[in-house]
């Protein structure tokens, strides 16, 4: 019987020794999983910061503030997301090209502001366009092409009343602006307005009368 007990003790110790490595492996796996989670969280945070830098860089780029855009995009290139880094490099090359150009002189004359206003309209930068065209008009209030451009800008930004008034003045200053406006897509917003038709096609009103 004593031998049987001894065997039982030995068997119990053997079983205990066999279970210990399993417990050790589980703890090791747990520590490994926590470490992986920390690495993943760290990577996610880095990608988030990279994305914010990219959005800031793109915003500055669209506003043609190329130096600020360059600084933000350089941070993106150093981030973990390859796709964002590749996009940033494309914009960085354009920034480098723009920054290498000689600075354009600030507009001074009415024509300078008019040309700058038209350029801003073509880019869809309405506020900047209005600022330059306002300055151009103050410098040359009788310039029909400037008043016409103001009418077009008003129409593009949904200012129907102001657009009609400016277009009327532009036509009074130069009758040819009536024919120009008939085929100008910038006035598409007013095409269904009967006042617009009356202004551009006065002969129809005369015929109907």
Buried (B, 14 or more C-beta within 10 A) or exposed (E): EEEEEEEEEEEEEEEEEEEEEEEEEEEEEEEEEEEEEEEEEEEEEBBEBBBBBBEBBBEBBEEEBBEBBBBBBBBBBEBBBEEBBEBBEEBBEBBEEBEEEEEEEEBEEBBBBBBBBBEBBEEEBBEBBBBBBBBBBEBBEEBBBBBBBBBBBBBBBEBBEBBBBBBBBBBEBBEEBBEBBEEBEBBEBBEEBEEBBEBBEEEEEEEEE
